[in-house]
């Protein structure tokens, strides 16, 4: 059984909940990624922030990204997957919540991220195609 731990990208960089969106954008640029998990001072996952969030919820709204904390955008309980959950659960969760990236949690600790690309590398074409269809709706 293939699990999230088997296909995830480990060693995830977080943006702190008190760091600015400007800081988050610089980290994204340095890492060449489009999203980052938001971690609290307690080292727990508080949410996710995407480059699109920064543009739509800050820049387009006339807010200065240097003055908005990442934590302000990380509201609600983030959608996650357990490190030992299998790929069927990953596919179901991504499709149900219309997300392309899932933080991987082991207990309360963030241990990685599973992206659609990770799933595509690990699975045959058919389940991946079904996932892409579900995400595109």
Backbone bond lengths (Angstrom), bond angles and torsions (degrees), N, CA, C in turn:
res aa  C-N    CA-C-N  psi(-1)  N-CA   C-N-CA  omega(-1)  CA-C   N-CA-C  phi
1 X - - - 1.458 - - 1.540 108.57 -
2 X 1.314 115.84 124.03 1.453 121.72 177.37 1.525 108.74 -82.99
3 X 1.321 116.31 131.62 1.464 121.26 -177.74 1.521 111.07 -113.91
4 X 1.315 115.00 170.23 1.468 121.00 176.16 1.525 110.05 -56.69
5 X 1.322 116.89 -40.58 1.469 121.18 -179.53 1.531 111.06 -59.73
6 X 1.345 116.55 -33.24 1.465 121.39 -178.26 1.525 112.84 -70.52
7 X 1.329 117.51 -32.39 1.473 119.47 -172.68 1.523 113.93 -113.10
8 X 1.326 117.78 -5.45 1.469 120.74 -175.64 1.525 111.79 -70.55
9 X 1.309 114.45 161.89 1.452 121.88 168.19 1.526 106.21 -92.05
10 X 1.344 117.49 116.44 1.472 119.70 -178.07 1.531 111.06 -84.18
11 X 1.299 115.86 -176.99 1.471 122.02 175.31 1.526 112.34 54.65
12 X 1.308 115.26 56.51 1.454 121.76 -177.22 1.526 110.26 -79.60
13 X 1.322 116.37 137.41 1.459 122.19 174.51 1.517 108.72 -91.26
14 X 1.314 115.95 130.43 1.472 121.43 177.69 1.519 109.97 -100.90
15 X 1.309 114.92 159.38 1.460 121.36 164.39 1.526 104.46 -105.83
16 X 1.306 116.55 134.97 1.457 120.55 179.65 1.515 111.09 -69.56
17 X 1.337 116.55 147.04 1.460 119.93 -176.99 1.523 112.34 -61.77
18 X 1.340 118.29 -22.85 1.460 121.26 179.33 1.521 112.94 -95.73
19 X 1.326 117.52 -6.05 1.462 120.83 176.90 1.528 109.19 -73.75
20 X 1.320 115.96 153.97 1.463 120.24 -177.39 1.525 111.39 -79.13
21 X 1.328 114.40 163.65 1.457 119.40 174.28 1.523 110.99 -65.07
22 X 1.316 116.84 -29.02 1.464 120.56 173.92 1.523 110.63 -61.85
23 X 1.346 116.39 -43.37 1.467 120.50 176.28 1.525 110.37 -61.68
24 X 1.341 116.07 -43.38 1.461 120.53 179.47 1.531 110.51 -60.71
25 X 1.329 116.78 -43.61 1.462 120.76 -179.44 1.525 111.26 -63.09
26 X 1.333 117.03 -40.55 1.465 120.04 178.24 1.531 111.15 -64.58
27 X 1.335 116.66 -41.18 1.470 119.72 177.82 1.529 110.20 -63.04
28 X 1.339 116.42 -43.09 1.463 119.75 178.77 1.529 110.46 -60.12
29 X 1.317 116.18 -44.13 1.469 119.97 -179.67 1.524 110.60 -63.53
30 X 1.332 117.04 -45.32 1.470 121.00 -179.91 1.526 111.92 -61.78
31 X 1.336 116.02 -39.17 1.462 121.41 -176.78 1.528 112.98 -88.96
32 X 1.334 115.51 -9.91 1.463 122.18 -178.22 1.530 111.09 58.85
33 X 1.344 114.74 49.10 1.462 122.22 177.26 1.525 109.03 -127.94
34 X 1.324 116.38 163.89 1.457 120.99 -178.44 1.510 114.23 -107.05
35 X 1.333 116.75 0.84 1.460 119.66 178.14 1.523 109.88 -155.63
36 X 1.322 113.84 157.72 1.465 120.74 176.96 1.521 109.46 -140.91
37 X 1.323 116.03 145.11 1.460 117.95 170.62 1.529 109.56 -71.71
38 X 1.312 115.90 148.36 1.462 122.09 175.47 1.521 106.72 -102.19
39 X 1.329 116.70 121.59 1.454 121.03 -178.32 1.523 109.78 -114.38
40 X 1.314 115.39 141.46 1.455 121.53 178.67 1.510 111.74 -85.92
41 X 1.315 114.89 174.10 1.462 120.04 177.72 1.523 111.13 -63.54
42 X 1.334 116.71 -22.37 1.461 121.55 176.86 1.528 111.90 -83.34
43 X 1.343 116.73 7.14 1.463 124.77 178.92 1.526 113.12 66.76
44 X 1.319 116.69 18.14 1.460 120.99 177.34 1.522 110.05 -99.83
45 X 1.313 114.30 150.52 1.459 121.04 179.57 1.522 110.12 -68.49
46 X 1.325 116.61 127.69 1.465 122.54 179.81 1.525 112.21 -107.14
47 X 1.313 116.91 -17.94 1.449 120.49 -178.31 1.517 110.66 161.93
48 X 1.319 114.72 -167.85 1.460 122.19 176.45 1.518 107.61 -129.99
49 X 1.318 116.25 148.39 1.462 120.99 173.89 1.530 106.93 -128.75
50 X 1.331 115.07 135.97 1.464 120.49 179.63 1.526 109.77 -114.39
51 X 1.318 114.43 163.54 1.460 118.82 175.59 1.532 109.65 -60.36
52 X 1.316 116.92 -35.08 1.464 120.79 177.73 1.527 111.23 -65.19
53 X 1.330 117.69 -40.32 1.467 121.15 176.23 1.530 110.44 -56.45
54 X 1.318 115.80 -44.25 1.464 120.36 -177.95 1.526 110.29 -62.07
55 X 1.320 115.66 -43.78 1.468 119.96 -178.71 1.531 111.59 -70.16
56 X 1.324 116.74 -50.08 1.467 120.41 -173.17 1.531 112.65 -76.28
57 X 1.321 116.70 -44.42 1.465 120.02 -173.18 1.525 114.17 -89.10
58 X 1.323 116.70 -12.98 1.470 118.86 178.76 1.524 110.55 -120.48
59 X 1.312 117.31 -69.08 1.468 121.14 -173.95 1.528 111.70 -58.18
60 X 1.330 117.90 -51.76 1.468 121.02 -178.13 1.523 112.16 -66.25
61 X 1.326 116.70 -24.02 1.463 121.42 178.77 1.531 111.77 -87.58
62 X 1.337 116.26 4.05 1.461 120.37 177.65 1.521 114.34 80.87
63 X 1.315 117.15 14.57 1.461 120.64 179.93 1.521 109.73 -96.14
64 X 1.297 116.42 144.76 1.460 121.99 178.27 1.526 108.51 -82.70
65 X 1.355 118.40 120.21 1.465 120.82 -179.35 1.537 113.47 -57.13
66 X 1.318 117.02 -23.60 1.467 119.88 177.74 1.526 111.89 -72.18
67 X 1.336 116.38 -19.19 1.464 121.05 -176.72 1.530 113.79 -104.34
68 X 1.326 117.38 0.99 1.467 121.58 -178.10 1.526 108.03 -114.12
69 X 1.323 116.60 129.05 1.473 118.87 179.66 1.523 110.18 -83.09
70 X 1.313 114.90 151.89 1.466 120.36 176.90 1.520 110.06 -59.52
71 X 1.314 117.09 -36.28 1.456 121.41 -179.67 1.520 113.70 -61.44
72 X 1.328 116.98 -26.79 1.463 119.99 178.06 1.524 111.57 -65.08
73 X 1.329 117.15 -28.02 1.462 120.58 179.69 1.522 112.06 -92.82
74 X 1.299 117.40 -15.55 1.461 121.86 -176.33 1.510 112.83 -89.89
75 X 1.310 117.56 49.74 1.458 120.85 -177.95 1.526 110.34 -85.35
76 X 1.305 116.31 154.93 1.455 121.27 179.39 1.513 111.94 80.97
77 X 1.316 114.95 170.71 1.462 120.55 -179.59 1.522 109.10 -83.33
78 X 1.340 117.48 123.81 1.462 119.18 -179.31 1.538 111.29 -68.35
79 X 1.310 116.23 148.81 1.457 121.89 174.89 1.523 106.84 -79.50
80 X 1.323 116.46 126.08 1.469 121.54 -177.44 1.526 109.81 -132.87
81 X 1.310 114.11 173.73 1.459 122.00 174.53 1.524 107.31 -134.25
82 X 1.314 116.94 145.69 1.463 120.99 176.50 1.515 110.95 -76.02
83 X 1.313 116.69 147.67 1.458 121.42 -177.84 1.524 112.75 -59.02
84 X 1.322 117.21 -30.10 1.459 120.71 -177.46 1.527 113.35 -100.44
85 X 1.347 117.52 7.25 1.463 120.64 175.65 1.526 109.37 -71.79
86 X 1.327 116.24 145.97 1.454 119.78 -176.71 1.529 111.80 -85.53
87 X 1.337 114.89 173.50 1.467 119.50 -174.71 1.521 112.39 -65.60
88 X 1.316 118.14 -28.81 1.463 119.49 176.66 1.525 110.20 -62.07
89 X 1.322 116.76 -39.98 1.469 121.37 178.08 1.531 110.75 -68.89
90 X 1.312 116.98 -37.41 1.464 121.04 176.87 1.529 109.68 -60.92
91 X 1.335 116.40 -49.45 1.468 120.95 179.91 1.525 111.34 -60.54
92 X 1.336 116.58 -45.40 1.460 120.77 -179.41 1.522 111.04 -61.61
93 X 1.336 116.79 -44.72 1.466 121.41 -177.26 1.525 111.20 -66.70
94 X 1.329 116.85 -44.89 1.465 119.69 178.17 1.525 111.50 -60.30
95 X 1.336 115.90 -45.95 1.465 119.95 -178.47 1.523 111.15 -66.82
96 X 1.318 117.40 -45.72 1.463 121.31 -177.17 1.523 112.32 -62.23
97 X 1.335 116.71 -39.96 1.463 120.89 -175.53 1.525 113.02 -99.97
98 X 1.351 116.53 2.40 1.464 121.72 178.04 1.527 111.78 53.89
99 X 1.345 116.06 49.10 1.462 121.13 178.85 1.519 110.07 -120.40
100 X 1.316 115.17 147.29 1.460 121.46 -179.74 1.525 112.82 -100.81
101 X 1.324 116.34 -9.51 1.467 121.36 179.59 1.518 108.55 -138.65
102 X 1.322 116.07 135.55 1.460 121.08 177.77 1.516 110.12 -123.63
103 X 1.325 117.36 121.38 1.465 119.03 171.16 1.533 108.55 -64.30
104 X 1.321 115.74 139.49 1.460 121.97 -179.79 1.525 107.93 -103.28
105 X 1.330 115.27 125.27 1.457 122.04 -175.02 1.522 109.69 -114.62
106 X 1.320 116.21 136.36 1.462 122.25 171.83 1.519 105.74 -120.34
107 X 1.309 117.64 103.97 1.463 121.59 -169.67 1.516 107.43 71.91
108 X 1.315 116.55 -116.76 1.465 120.99 174.94 1.530 111.16 -111.44
109 X 1.314 117.04 6.10 1.461 122.47 -174.86 1.527 111.01 -96.36
110 X 1.335 116.34 130.27 1.455 121.89 173.94 1.529 108.03 -74.24
111 X 1.350 116.92 121.86 1.466 119.94 -177.23 1.525 113.07 -117.88
112 X 1.334 118.28 -8.42 1.452 119.83 -179.99 1.518 111.88 175.36
113 X 1.323 114.22 -174.46 1.465 122.81 177.86 1.530 107.24 -135.65
114 X 1.323 116.33 136.46 1.462 121.16 171.05 1.517 106.19 -108.98
115 X 1.329 115.77 121.77 1.467 122.20 177.23 1.527 108.87 -108.26
116 X 1.310 116.31 164.16 1.460 120.98 177.24 1.529 109.91 -53.97
117 X 1.322 117.54 -38.48 1.469 120.68 179.63 1.532 111.33 -61.86
118 X 1.332 117.36 -36.66 1.467 120.46 177.64 1.521 110.21 -64.88
119 X 1.331 115.84 -42.12 1.463 121.35 178.42 1.527 109.59 -63.55
120 X 1.324 116.97 -43.46 1.465 121.42 -178.67 1.528 111.50 -61.50
121 X 1.327 116.84 -37.56 1.468 119.94 179.07 1.528 111.68 -71.15
122 X 1.325 117.84 -28.09 1.460 121.62 -172.49 1.524 114.48 -93.77
123 X 1.326 117.97 -20.12 1.460 120.68 -171.81 1.522 112.52 -120.16
124 X 1.336 115.81 160.14 1.469 119.51 173.44 1.530 110.73 -64.57
125 X 1.311 115.84 165.33 1.458 121.87 -174.62 1.526 114.63 -58.81
126 X 1.301 119.53 -41.09 1.469 122.49 -171.95 1.539 113.00 -58.94
127 X 1.350 119.46 -53.28 1.475 117.89 -179.90 1.529 112.51 -63.23
128 X 1.309 116.89 -33.70 1.464 120.88 179.29 1.518 110.30 -67.53
129 X 1.326 115.91 -42.54 1.466 120.01 177.49 1.511 111.68 -61.91
130 X 1.324 116.49 -40.64 1.470 120.54 177.48 1.531 110.24 -62.94
131 X 1.325 117.31 -40.25 1.470 120.85 178.60 1.523 110.63 -63.93
132 X 1.316 116.56 -46.19 1.480 120.06 179.94 1.523 109.45 -60.12
133 X 1.328 117.55 -42.53 1.468 120.58 176.81 1.529 110.76 -58.25
134 X 1.333 116.71 -45.08 1.474 120.97 -178.55 1.521 110.87 -64.95
135 X 1.320 117.98 -38.27 1.455 121.36 -179.51 1.522 112.11 -73.04
136 X 1.304 116.39 -23.46 1.461 121.05 -176.61 1.523 113.14 -86.54
137 X 1.319 117.61 -8.35 1.463 120.59 -178.45 1.510 111.30 -71.27
